Amino acid sequence: MTKPSSRPRNVYIGLVVVTVISLAVAGGAAHGLLTARVAATTATVLAFAKARFVVLDFMELRHAARVRSYFDAWLAVVCLGCAVLLLR
């Protein structure tokens, strides 16, 4: 019998940690350190990073090379566009 992988559990814990960090950044915990635009952009980039982990690990696209490359390209373009719109 094979041992079950602990990767999904580790990814889930990482997603929870990143969620707490993005809430702290966007929620005002970094009020004196970041401007509102930078905080919103940081939270948005973290959300896109979380989306990538969800798609790769929980939708099991990690081993589908062609679909993964299309998704990564799409995600990079949309994330960059959102970051530019938030920072201008």
Secondary structure, 3 states (H helix, E strand, C coil): CCCCCCHHHHHHHHHHHHHHHHHHHHCCCCCCCCCHHHHHHHHHHHHHHHHHHHHHHHCCCCCCHHHHHHHHHHHHHHHHHHHHHHHC
